[in-house]
Amino acid sequence: MLASWAVPQGPPLEAGKRRLAVHTEDHPIEYLTFHGVIPDGYGAGAMTIWDSGTYQIVEERRDRAGLELEYKVQFHGKRLTGEYVLVKTKQNEGRDWLMILHGTTPKDHPLDRKIHPMLATSADAPFDSKEFSFEPKWDGVRTLAFVDGGVVRLQTRNLLDCTAQYPEAHGIAEALTGAYQAIVDGEVIALDEKGVPSFQKLQARMHVQDEGRIRKLRRSTPVVYEVFDVLWMDGEDLTRVPLQERQRRLGLAVTPMGAVRHHEAFVGEGKALFEAAREQGLEGIVAKRLDSPYVEGRSAAWIKIKAQRSMECVIGGWTAGQGGRANTLGALLVGVYRDGKLVPVGHVGTGFDERTLKDLLALLRERESPTTPFVKAPRVNQPARWCLPELVCEVRYTGITNEGILRQPAYLGLRPDIDPKAATGEERTASVERAQRDAAQEAKKPKAKAEPAKRVPAVLNVEGREIKLTNLDKVLWPEDGYTKADLVRYYADVAPYLIPWVKDRPLTLKPYPDGIHGMTFYQKDKPSFTPKWVASWRDPEEQENDYILCNDLPTVIWMANYTAIEIHP
């Protein structure tokens, strides 16, 4: 018989990582070589052999009653190699175990990185060329997926975590039938009744963080994840590999299923695809040099040709509605950044439905400001109300006046994936000939191997105390992108108000080392690495607990670096 565990998210392949392993009933020895489809009933589904090899039990621990507690196992497989430990927990009546790979945790692993996606330049017309592949321009949110077995992390174009927002995209782990770990590039899109990507429909999903609302929206406004590139796969960096080979590797690795889609690109036929895209109401097409590597940021090797003109604009204010829209907004006052200053480019009063008007007004009121963010006053038909320039929206238009004002602008939707400072309105549209020449030159450039930036701890001198700040770029609030540096900055700002309230009061800390959704715990006794200058108090009735006293600014900063998000006097 075979002692058996089910590992829903797949075994960890990096030291220090742990995965849930559910202890199941023993299986017959024949299961070692079985692969095929199990019929309906218990355990129904496809059964494949993921890895094979030999193992050696290094150590085994049992309790006094002889019940198993822990196994240390040395695996000798093609994929599974090294010493693993299986540790029994008290969860699920003892059926839940943890599978951990022993060893030193790797530093700067590709799956832990933040990556700026490759962006396209613009051309004024479609073209045919056998040196390019052509694909539709998906009207959605650019999303990179970092897949580690069954665990998926999603990242937007501006490096924000959107893992919780689009659970449908987590299906990439199952769809990745030809690889175990990978970094893929794609777009999260919502489809209208005709099956056409609708950026406006996607708006309902883009700002939702509540799990309950997301579950409901998955039924009313489902999304799909369209994958079109692969950057890294099972330990191999593919960014310097030509696009044509990356597309081939992606096609072999991904099996479209559920909400995960992958369409093959069209080689050479750009004009026909553009006409088809325009007829179906798509945003346009993207042309990509077949010999181009994958580079972070904008590259001339990728060229987008839009079927309709649009601009990313910053919302700086609004005017009140009239008539049937008297209780909501009438028009958005929008602008773009030029030389670091927000310049008005017009007001947008069409393209809204009732739900959008309501949601937008709520967002604007949260950001209302007494002063204008524009460098010069925009022309308005009604009294204006101003807001902080934090929201970016996409606006469709037919042209631009000599004064730089958009003609016939219409609202398409918010763009939380765009940094307001990046909305400059200066997107260069080259001629077809120039765009192809630039693409050829870009593809020939040698791509230097990216060296991971060394993380150097910051040492802060506060009131004569030196505090070593570590992992300041670690994201603690993934939905909002706030990092440990933001937490330290916040506690420094509120310290003058906090210290008088907690001074000389014993504190129980609640640190969140892996962010607000990760593991946390209550800490009464101060950690062993607490600096000697941090004041503390030992309860005579609880000699085992030496409570921290937050009596000065250095202690506040130290607690923030310890990720003590909650402080309980």
BASEKOL-690881 format. One record per residue (C-alpha): residue number from 1; residue in one letter; y, x, z negated. Coordinates in pm, whole numbers, padded with zeros to 5 digits. Layout:
N
- n, res, y, x, z
- NUM, A, Y, X, Z .
...
***
This chain:
569
- n, res, y, x, z
- 1, M, 00000, 00000, 00000 .
- 2, L, 00360, 00100, 00056 .
- 3, A, 00621, 00085, -00221 .
- 4, S, 00911, -00083, -00039 .
- 5, W, 01286, -00121, -00067 .
- 6, A, 01522, -00310, 00166 .
- 7, V, 01852, -00126, 00225 .
- 8, P, 02085, -00391, 00376 .
- 9, Q, 02362, -00148, 00471 .
- 10, G, 02134, 00138, 00570 .
- 11, P, 02054, 00461, 00384 .
- 12, P, 02346, 00694, 00307 .
- 13, L, 02360, 01004, 00527 .
- 14, E, 02637, 01184, 00334 .
- 15, A, 02595, 01332, -00012 .
- 16, G, 02749, 01132, -00295 .
- 17, K, 02739, 00798, -00113 .
- 18, R, 02535, 00517, -00264 .
- 19, R, 02380, 00209, -00110 .
- 20, L, 02217, -00099, -00255 .
- 21, A, 01835, -00089, -00222 .
- 22, V, 01652, -00412, -00308 .
- 23, H, 01299, -00354, -00438 .
- 24, T, 01063, -00583, -00245 .
- 25, E, 00692, -00645, -00272 .
- 26, D, 00454, -00371, -00160 .
- 27, H, 00362, -00375, 00208 .
- 28, P, 00031, -00290, 00381 .
- 29, I, -00007, 00064, 00510 .
- 30, E, -00019, -00078, 00866 .
- 31, Y, 00358, -00139, 00846 .
- 32, L, 00409, 00235, 00896 .
- 33, T, 00355, 00197, 01270 .
- 34, F, 00446, -00170, 01327 .
- 35, H, 00733, -00263, 01554 .
- 36, G, 00793, -00592, 01729 .
- 37, V, 00912, -00945, 01658 .
- 38, I, 00805, -01125, 01341 .
- 39, P, 00771, -01502, 01407 .
- 40, D, 00964, -01770, 01220 .
- 41, G, 00898, -01775, 00851 .
- 42, Y, 00936, -01510, 00583 .
- 43, G, 01093, -01193, 00720 .
- 44, A, 01139, -01333, 01070 .
- 45, G, 01321, -01117, 01324 .
- 46, A, 01298, -00795, 01517 .
- 47, M, 01126, -00501, 01349 .
- 48, T, 01193, -00150, 01482 .
- 49, I, 01102, 00196, 01357 .
- 50, W, 01433, 00359, 01264 .
- 51, D, 01288, 00689, 01148 .
- 52, S, 00953, 00846, 01065 .
- 53, G, 00837, 01154, 00883 .
- 54, T, 00692, 01266, 00551 .
- 55, Y, 00814, 01254, 00192 .
- 56, Q, 00751, 01423, -00139 .
- 57, I, 00811, 01271, -00484 .
- 58, V, 01007, 01535, -00674 .
- 59, E, 01044, 01347, -01002 .
- 60, E, 00953, 01009, -01145 .
- 61, R, 01090, 00842, -01460 .
- 62, R, 00946, 00539, -01639 .
- 63, D, 01033, 00359, -01961 .
- 64, R, 00808, 00333, -02266 .
- 65, A, 00635, 00028, -02118 .
- 66, G, 00552, 00224, -01805 .
- 67, L, 00803, 00042, -01583 .
- 68, E, 00963, 00253, -01311 .
- 69, L, 01326, 00358, -01366 .
- 70, E, 01401, 00633, -01116 .
- 71, Y, 01248, 00827, -00829 .
- 72, K, 01366, 01154, -00679 .
- 73, V, 01225, 01181, -00328 .
- 74, Q, 01247, 01458, -00069 .
- 75, F, 01247, 01308, 00283 .
- 76, H, 01149, 01507, 00592 .
- 77, G, 01243, 01278, 00881 .
- 78, K, 01446, 01304, 01197 .
- 79, R, 01737, 01108, 01051 .
- 80, L, 01653, 01092, 00683 .
- 81, T, 01644, 01443, 00541 .
- 82, G, 01719, 01585, 00200 .
- 83, E, 01669, 01479, -00160 .
- 84, Y, 01743, 01118, -00247 .
- 85, V, 01735, 00942, -00580 .
- 86, L, 01643, 00574, -00625 .
- 87, V, 01786, 00444, -00953 .
- 88, K, 01697, 00106, -01099 .
- 89, T, 01986, -00112, -01220 .
- 90, K, 01991, -00421, -01443 .
- 91, Q, 02123, -00639, -01161 .
- 92, N, 01916, -00915, -00997 .
- 93, E, 01651, -00900, -01272 .
- 94, G, 01593, -00532, -01204 .
- 95, R, 01528, -00572, -00832 .
- 96, D, 01855, -00404, -00733 .
- 97, W, 01837, -00027, -00710 .
- 98, L, 02083, 00236, -00589 .
- 99, M, 01990, 00487, -00318 .
- 100, I, 02192, 00809, -00345 .
- 101, L, 02177, 01131, -00143 .
- 102, H, 02204, 01439, -00364 .
- 103, G, 02437, 01722, -00273 .
- 104, T, 02804, 01810, -00243 .
- 105, T, 03027, 01533, -00111 .
- 106, P, 03157, 01640, 00232 .
- 107, K, 03531, 01686, 00273 .
- 108, D, 03739, 01544, 00560 .
- 109, H, 03450, 01345, 00707 .
- 110, P, 03547, 01174, 01037 .
- 111, L, 03455, 00832, 00897 .
- 112, D, 03708, 00878, 00617 .
- 113, R, 03997, 00964, 00848 .
- 114, K, 04292, 00759, 00968 .
- 115, I, 04330, 00784, 01345 .
- 116, H, 04623, 00692, 01566 .
- 117, P, 04472, 00516, 01869 .
- 118, M, 04538, 00636, 02223 .
- 119, L, 04825, 00438, 02381 .
- 120, A, 04917, 00380, 02745 .
- 121, T, 05237, 00434, 02943 .
- 122, S, 05360, 00172, 03193 .
- 123, A, 05370, 00139, 03572 .
- 124, D, 05557, -00118, 03778 .
- 125, A, 05268, -00232, 04002 .
- 126, P, 04886, -00225, 04026 .
- 127, F, 04705, 00030, 04244 .
- 128, D, 04358, 00131, 04366 .
- 129, S, 04214, 00474, 04295 .
- 130, K, 03860, 00607, 04262 .
- 131, E, 03987, 00843, 03991 .
- 132, F, 04057, 00551, 03756 .
- 133, S, 03863, 00280, 03581 .
- 134, F, 04040, -00054, 03535 .
- 135, E, 03995, -00313, 03262 .
- 136, P, 04182, -00621, 03138 .
- 137, K, 04464, -00571, 02890 .
- 138, W, 04343, -00769, 02593 .
- 139, D, 04619, -00964, 02421 .
- 140, G, 04525, -00899, 02059 .
- 141, V, 04538, -00650, 01772 .
- 142, R, 04427, -00294, 01843 .
- 143, T, 04152, -00212, 01595 .
- 144, L, 03941, 00096, 01530 .
- 145, A, 03604, 00044, 01362 .
- 146, F, 03449, 00316, 01144 .
- 147, V, 03078, 00235, 01120 .
- 148, D, 02850, 00394, 00864 .
- 149, G, 02514, 00222, 00891 .
- 150, G, 02584, -00133, 00777 .
- 151, V, 02925, -00051, 00628 .
- 152, V, 03230, -00111, 00847 .
- 153, R, 03594, -00015, 00789 .
- 154, L, 03862, -00155, 01021 .
- 155, Q, 04200, 00007, 01087 .
- 156, T, 04502, -00119, 01283 .
- 157, R, 04724, 00068, 01523 .
- 158, N, 04970, 00159, 01246 .
- 159, L, 04690, 00287, 01017 .
- 160, L, 04665, -00020, 00791 .
- 161, D, 04330, -00139, 00662 .
- 162, C, 04227, -00478, 00806 .
- 163, T, 03861, -00474, 00701 .
- 164, A, 03882, -00800, 00507 .
- 165, Q, 04092, -00985, 00766 .
- 166, Y, 03840, -00987, 01050 .
- 167, P, 03485, -01019, 00912 .
- 168, E, 03362, -01112, 01261 .
- 169, A, 03427, -00755, 01372 .
- 170, H, 03184, -00627, 01109 .
- 171, G, 02915, -00733, 01357 .
- 172, I, 02976, -00400, 01532 .
- 173, A, 02733, -00247, 01278 .
- 174, E, 02450, -00468, 01407 .
- 175, A, 02564, -00443, 01769 .
- 176, L, 02556, -00062, 01749 .
- 177, T, 02186, -00051, 01835 .
- 178, G, 02200, 00298, 01985 .
- 179, A, 02368, 00478, 01697 .
- 180, Y, 02386, 00472, 01317 .
- 181, Q, 02737, 00608, 01259 .
- 182, A, 03029, 00580, 01499 .
- 183, I, 03402, 00539, 01544 .
- 184, V, 03480, 00287, 01818 .
- 185, D, 03808, 00164, 01962 .
- 186, G, 03873, -00194, 02061 .
- 187, E, 04082, -00508, 02026 .
- 188, V, 04050, -00812, 01800 .
- 189, I, 04134, -01119, 02007 .
- 190, A, 04139, -01498, 01970 .
- 191, L, 04045, -01716, 02268 .
- 192, D, 04209, -02041, 02370 .
- 193, E, 04030, -02351, 02499 .
- 194, K, 03988, -02187, 02841 .
- 195, G, 03840, -01870, 02698 .
- 196, V, 04160, -01671, 02764 .
- 197, P, 04291, -01431, 02496 .
- 198, S, 04582, -01596, 02313 .
- 199, F, 04807, -01377, 02102 .
- 200, Q, 04981, -01687, 01969 .
- 201, K, 04650, -01832, 01850 .
- 202, L, 04566, -01502, 01680 .
- 203, Q, 04880, -01543, 01465 .
- 204, A, 04688, -01775, 01232 .
- 205, R, 04461, -01484, 01134 .
- 206, M, 04699, -01189, 01128 .
- 207, H, 04860, -01232, 00785 .
- 208, V, 04579, -01397, 00590 .
- 209, Q, 04433, -01201, 00298 .
- 210, D, 04276, -01478, 00089 .
- 211, E, 03896, -01480, 00129 .
- 212, G, 03876, -01860, 00105 .
- 213, R, 04131, -01913, 00381 .
- 214, I, 03962, -01652, 00598 .
- 215, R, 03630, -01837, 00565 .
- 216, K, 03795, -02160, 00681 .
- 217, L, 03982, -01989, 00965 .
- 218, R, 03659, -01833, 01091 .
- 219, R, 03558, -02187, 01185 .
- 220, S, 03892, -02311, 01321 .
- 221, T, 04023, -01985, 01470 .
- 222, P, 03735, -01744, 01530 .
- 223, V, 03802, -01399, 01672 .
- 224, V, 03598, -01161, 01883 .
- 225, Y, 03596, -00782, 01883 .
- 226, E, 03617, -00632, 02233 .
- 227, V, 03511, -00265, 02222 .
- 228, F, 03608, -00029, 02502 .
- 229, D, 03585, 00332, 02379 .
- 230, V, 03394, 00556, 02138 .
- 231, L, 03547, 00859, 01967 .
- 232, W, 03263, 00989, 01749 .
- 233, M, 02893, 00912, 01722 .
- 234, D, 02623, 01038, 01487 .
- 235, G, 02799, 01363, 01407 .
- 236, E, 02926, 01435, 01761 .
- 237, D, 03298, 01446, 01838 .
- 238, L, 03346, 01269, 02173 .
- 239, T, 03725, 01286, 02197 .
- 240, R, 03712, 01587, 02432 .
- 241, V, 03442, 01426, 02647 .
- 242, P, 03575, 01268, 02973 .
- 243, L, 03631, 00892, 02961 .
- 244, Q, 03357, 00826, 03218 .
- 245, E, 03097, 00985, 02991 .
- 246, R, 03237, 00812, 02682 .
- 247, Q, 03207, 00477, 02863 .
- 248, R, 02846, 00556, 02954 .
- 249, R, 02762, 00652, 02597 .
- 250, L, 02931, 00338, 02463 .
- 251, G, 02735, 00118, 02704 .
- 252, L, 02407, 00271, 02583 .
- 253, A, 02500, 00244, 02214 .
- 254, V, 02642, -00110, 02197 .
- 255, T, 02447, -00429, 02259 .
- 256, P, 02698, -00719, 02280 .
- 257, M, 02606, -00988, 02031 .
- 258, G, 02781, -01250, 01822 .
- 259, A, 03154, -01180, 01805 .
- 260, V, 03119, -00827, 01944 .
- 261, R, 03177, -00790, 02318 .
- 262, H, 03179, -00505, 02565 .
- 263, H, 03273, -00542, 02931 .
- 264, E, 03213, -00268, 03183 .
- 265, A, 03526, -00131, 03347 .
- 266, F, 03592, -00159, 03722 .
- 267, V, 03614, 00177, 03898 .
- 268, G, 03868, 00208, 04181 .
- 269, E, 03960, -00163, 04217 .
- 270, G, 04289, -00209, 04032 .
- 271, K, 04472, -00451, 04262 .
- 272, A, 04193, -00706, 04275 .
- 273, L, 04148, -00698, 03897 .
- 274, F, 04524, -00738, 03846 .
- 275, E, 04533, -01048, 04066 .
- 276, A, 04234, -01194, 03885 .
- 277, A, 04397, -01121, 03549 .
- 278, R, 04721, -01286, 03656 .
- 279, E, 04540, -01595, 03787 .
- 280, Q, 04354, -01632, 03456 .
- 281, G, 04670, -01590, 03249 .
- 282, L, 04580, -01248, 03105 .
- 283, E, 04848, -01006, 02991 .
- 284, G, 04770, -00752, 03262 .
- 285, I, 04538, -00455, 03317 .
- 286, V, 04498, -00096, 03197 .
- 287, A, 04414, 00194, 03428 .
- 288, K, 04242, 00495, 03272 .
- 289, R, 04172, 00834, 03427 .
- 290, L, 03795, 00884, 03437 .
- 291, D, 03834, 01252, 03346 .
- 292, S, 04075, 01194, 03055 .
- 293, P, 03991, 01298, 02695 .
- 294, Y, 04083, 01074, 02403 .
- 295, V, 04410, 01182, 02245 .
- 296, E, 04598, 01027, 01956 .
- 297, G, 04929, 00864, 02048 .
- 298, R, 05078, 00775, 02385 .
- 299, S, 04929, 00944, 02691 .
- 300, A, 05011, 00930, 03061 .
- 301, A, 04635, 00933, 03134 .
- 302, W, 04624, 00562, 03049 .
- 303, I, 04854, 00326, 03239 .
- 304, K, 04921, -00039, 03163 .
- 305, I, 05046, -00281, 03428 .
- 306, K, 05174, -00606, 03280 .
- 307, A, 05153, -00938, 03457 .
- 308, Q, 05445, -01060, 03246 .
- 309, R, 05736, -00875, 03085 .
- 310, S, 05750, -00857, 02708 .
- 311, M, 05925, -00649, 02443 .
- 312, E, 05857, -00569, 02079 .
- 313, C, 06168, -00668, 01882 .
- 314, V, 06276, -00646, 01518 .
- 315, I, 06386, -00969, 01350 .
- 316, G, 06722, -00917, 01177 .
- 317, G, 06818, -01277, 01102 .
- 318, W, 06802, -01640, 01207 .
- 319, T, 07009, -01951, 01261 .
- 320, A, 06939, -02299, 01125 .
- 321, G, 06778, -02562, 01346 .
- 322, Q, 06949, -02867, 01485 .
- 323, G, 06829, -03221, 01554 .
- 324, G, 06452, -03245, 01517 .
- 325, R, 06441, -02890, 01379 .
- 326, A, 06718, -02942, 01121 .
- 327, N, 06487, -02847, 00833 .
- 328, T, 06363, -02527, 00985 .
- 329, L, 06496, -02236, 01191 .
- 330, G, 06671, -02271, 01523 .
- 331, A, 06651, -01921, 01667 .
- 332, L, 06552, -01569, 01569 .
- 333, L, 06814, -01294, 01598 .
- 334, V, 06632, -00991, 01732 .
- 335, G, 06712, -00631, 01812 .
- 336, V, 06567, -00289, 01889 .
- 337, Y, 06629, 00052, 01737 .
- 338, R, 06842, 00297, 01934 .
- 339, D, 06940, 00629, 01778 .
- 340, G, 06815, 00497, 01446 .
- 341, K, 07039, 00188, 01449 .
- 342, L, 06936, -00173, 01505 .
- 343, V, 07105, -00304, 01819 .
- 344, P, 07096, -00681, 01892 .
- 345, V, 06924, -00787, 02217 .
- 346, G, 06961, -01164, 02186 .
- 347, H, 06835, -01473, 02007 .
- 348, V, 06498, -01639, 02064 .
- 349, G, 06476, -02016, 02029 .
- 350, T, 06162, -02113, 02223 .
- 351, G, 05789, -02048, 02199 .
- 352, F, 05738, -02197, 01851 .
- 353, D, 05511, -02475, 01730 .
- 354, E, 05563, -02660, 01401 .
- 355, R, 05322, -02441, 01207 .
- 356, T, 05483, -02122, 01338 .
- 357, L, 05832, -02246, 01248 .
- 358, K, 05720, -02323, 00892 .
- 359, D, 05538, -01993, 00841 .
- 360, L, 05820, -01788, 00996 .
- 361, L, 06088, -01949, 00784 .
- 362, A, 05889, -01873, 00468 .
- 363, L, 05856, -01506, 00569 .
- 364, L, 06225, -01480, 00654 .
- 365, R, 06338, -01635, 00326 .
- 366, E, 06127, -01381, 00136 .
- 367, R, 06325, -01107, 00311 .
- 368, E, 06669, -01270, 00312 .
- 369, S, 06957, -01026, 00272 .
- 370, P, 07332, -01078, 00210 .
- 371, T, 07424, -00825, 00478 .
- 372, T, 07343, -00787, 00846 .
- 373, P, 07097, -00513, 00948 .
- 374, F, 07252, -00490, 01298 .
- 375, V, 07494, -00212, 01387 .
- 376, K, 07717, -00475, 01550 .
- 377, A, 07733, -00850, 01507 .
- 378, P, 07508, -01043, 01749 .
- 379, R, 07642, -01342, 01941 .
- 380, V, 07530, -01666, 01776 .
- 381, N, 07580, -02037, 01835 .
- 382, Q, 07535, -02127, 01466 .
- 383, P, 07608, -01952, 01135 .
- 384, A, 07364, -01668, 01088 .
- 385, R, 07147, -01576, 00790 .
- 386, W, 07028, -01217, 00762 .
- 387, C, 06701, -01060, 00656 .
- 388, L, 06561, -00715, 00595 .
- 389, P, 06443, -00562, 00926 .
- 390, E, 06074, -00557, 00832 .
- 391, L, 05917, -00801, 01080 .
- 392, V, 05838, -00719, 01443 .
- 393, C, 05774, -00989, 01699 .
- 394, E, 05676, -00984, 02065 .
- 395, V, 05914, -01159, 02303 .
- 396, R, 05850, -01254, 02665 .
- 397, Y, 06154, -01240, 02895 .
- 398, T, 06249, -01255, 03262 .
- 399, G, 06512, -00981, 03274 .
- 400, I, 06787, -00792, 03092 .
- 401, T, 07162, -00838, 03140 .
- 402, N, 07406, -00551, 03191 .
- 403, E, 07495, -00589, 02822 .
- 404, G, 07131, -00534, 02723 .
- 405, I, 07059, -00897, 02631 .
- 406, L, 06718, -01050, 02712 .
- 407, R, 06715, -01329, 02971 .
- 408, Q, 06514, -01643, 02892 .
- 409, P, 06338, -01493, 02588 .
- 410, A, 06038, -01676, 02439 .
- 411, Y, 05858, -01600, 02114 .
- 412, L, 05496, -01485, 02150 .
- 413, G, 05408, -01391, 01793 .
- 414, L, 05449, -01143, 01509 .
- 415, R, 05326, -00785, 01546 .
- 416, P, 05234, -00655, 01199 .
- 417, D, 05057, -00366, 01371 .
- 418, I, 05391, -00227, 01496 .
- 419, D, 05626, -00018, 01281 .
- 420, P, 05980, -00161, 01309 .
- 421, K, 06122, 00185, 01381 .
- 422, A, 05887, 00208, 01682 .
- 423, A, 06044, -00104, 01840 .
- 424, T, 06296, 00079, 02057 .
- 425, G, 06283, -00131, 02375 .
- 426, E, 06274, 00194, 02569 .
- 427, E, 05927, 00170, 02717 .
- 428, R, 05935, 00367, 03041 .
- 429, T, 05799, 00191, 03349 .
- 430, A, 05722, 00446, 03617 .
- 431, S, 05653, 00392, 03984 .
- 432, V, 05288, 00372, 04087 .
- 433, E, 05302, 00714, 04252 .
- 434, R, 05473, 00879, 03956 .
- 435, A, 05234, 00719, 03707 .
- 436, Q, 04930, 00852, 03893 .
- 437, R, 05076, 01202, 03918 .
- 438, D, 05156, 01206, 03546 .
- 439, A, 04806, 01080, 03467 .
- 440, A, 04645, 01359, 03671 .
- 441, Q, 04853, 01623, 03493 .
- 442, E, 04779, 01473, 03152 .
- 443, A, 04403, 01470, 03215 .
- 444, K, 04408, 01840, 03303 .
- 445, K, 04574, 01946, 02979 .
- 446, P, 04333, 02128, 02749 .
- 447, K, 04274, 01931, 02430 .
- 448, A, 04304, 02151, 02127 .
- 449, K, 04050, 02095, 01856 .
- 450, A, 04215, 01903, 01576 .
- 451, E, 04213, 02091, 01249 .
- 452, P, 04196, 01862, 00947 .
- 453, A, 04501, 01891, 00728 .
- 454, K, 04431, 02060, 00399 .
- 455, R, 04500, 01842, 00100 .
- 456, V, 04724, 02039, -00133 .
- 457, P, 04783, 01877, -00473 .
- 458, A, 05149, 01827, -00558 .
- 459, V, 05270, 01966, -00888 .
- 460, L, 05552, 01763, -01037 .
- 461, N, 05772, 01896, -01315 .
- 462, V, 05884, 01605, -01532 .
- 463, E, 06089, 01674, -01842 .
- 464, G, 05932, 02018, -01872 .
- 465, R, 05575, 01893, -01823 .
- 466, E, 05379, 01996, -01513 .
- 467, I, 05170, 01712, -01369 .
- 468, K, 04919, 01778, -01091 .
- 469, L, 04923, 01482, -00849 .
- 470, T, 04610, 01444, -00639 .
- 471, N, 04504, 01236, -00337 .
- 472, L, 04847, 01083, -00297 .
- 473, D, 04754, 00937, 00044 .
- 474, K, 04459, 00742, -00099 .
- 475, V, 04503, 00374, -00015 .
- 476, L, 04477, 00155, -00325 .
- 477, W, 04591, -00178, -00174 .
- 478, P, 04420, -00180, 00169 .
- 479, E, 04570, -00511, 00288 .
- 480, D, 04925, -00382, 00238 .
- 481, G, 04864, -00011, 00294 .
- 482, Y, 05006, 00094, -00045 .
- 483, T, 04883, 00434, -00162 .
- 484, K, 04859, 00624, -00488 .
- 485, A, 05194, 00782, -00402 .
- 486, D, 05347, 00432, -00395 .
- 487, L, 05192, 00357, -00736 .
- 488, V, 05335, 00676, -00886 .
- 489, R, 05676, 00601, -00735 .
- 490, Y, 05670, 00244, -00871 .
- 491, Y, 05581, 00347, -01227 .
- 492, A, 05852, 00614, -01218 .
- 493, D, 06104, 00345, -01121 .
- 494, V, 06003, 00101, -01396 .
- 495, A, 05948, 00365, -01665 .
- 496, P, 06291, 00308, -01833 .
- 497, Y, 06195, -00058, -01888 .
- 498, L, 05826, 00002, -01963 .
- 499, I, 05843, 00278, -02224 .
- 500, P, 06047, 00083, -02488 .
- 501, W, 05786, -00194, -02480 .
- 502, V, 05474, 00023, -02510 .
- 503, K, 05602, 00313, -02720 .
- 504, D, 05373, 00395, -03015 .
- 505, R, 05135, 00113, -02915 .
- 506, P, 04771, 00219, -02858 .
- 507, L, 04676, 00154, -02495 .
- 508, T, 04358, 00052, -02321 .
- 509, L, 04377, 00169, -01960 .
- 510, K, 04209, 00008, -01661 .
- 511, P, 04195, 00262, -01375 .
- 512, Y, 04105, 00170, -01016 .
- 513, P, 03998, 00504, -00862 .
- 514, D, 03868, 00341, -00541 .
- 515, G, 04149, 00086, -00499 .
- 516, I, 04190, -00269, -00621 .
- 517, H, 03868, -00385, -00454 .
- 518, G, 03661, -00095, -00585 .
- 519, M, 03489, -00018, -00911 .
- 520, T, 03705, -00038, -01225 .
- 521, F, 03653, -00009, -01600 .
- 522, Y, 03835, -00033, -01933 .
- 523, Q, 03914, 00300, -02099 .
- 524, K, 03992, 00304, -02471 .
- 525, D, 03909, 00665, -02554 .
- 526, K, 04133, 00907, -02366 .
- 527, P, 03954, 01108, -02091 .
- 528, S, 03847, 01464, -02168 .
- 529, F, 04090, 01597, -01905 .
- 530, T, 04395, 01432, -02064 .
- 531, P, 04677, 01690, -02100 .
- 532, K, 04733, 01813, -02456 .
- 533, W, 05094, 01696, -02452 .
- 534, V, 04993, 01330, -02409 .
- 535, A, 05032, 01161, -02748 .
- 536, S, 04738, 00964, -02887 .
- 537, W, 04625, 00769, -03194 .
- 538, R, 04276, 00748, -03340 .
- 539, D, 04186, 00420, -03507 .
- 540, P, 04042, 00488, -03856 .
- 541, E, 03799, 00200, -03802 .
- 542, E, 03703, 00317, -03449 .
- 543, Q, 03675, 00692, -03484 .
- 544, E, 03512, 00718, -03141 .
- 545, N, 03830, 00592, -02967 .
- 546, D, 04139, 00810, -02937 .
- 547, Y, 04395, 00575, -02780 .
- 548, I, 04670, 00702, -02550 .
- 549, L, 05033, 00644, -02650 .
- 550, C, 05279, 00610, -02364 .
- 551, N, 05594, 00749, -02527 .
- 552, D, 05762, 00934, -02239 .
- 553, L, 05805, 00957, -01862 .
- 554, P, 05551, 01239, -01807 .
- 555, T, 05280, 01019, -01962 .
- 556, V, 05376, 00730, -01734 .
- 557, I, 05342, 00956, -01428 .
- 558, W, 05010, 01097, -01551 .
- 559, M, 04866, 00747, -01605 .
- 560, A, 04975, 00642, -01254 .
- 561, N, 04804, 00949, -01106 .
- 562, Y, 04494, 00843, -01302 .
- 563, T, 04525, 00511, -01107 .
- 564, A, 04570, 00318, -01433 .
- 565, I, 04707, 00015, -01251 .
- 566, E, 04657, -00202, -01560 .
- 567, I, 04790, -00097, -01902 .
- 568, H, 04687, -00309, -02201 .
- 569, P, 04871, -00246, -02534 .
***
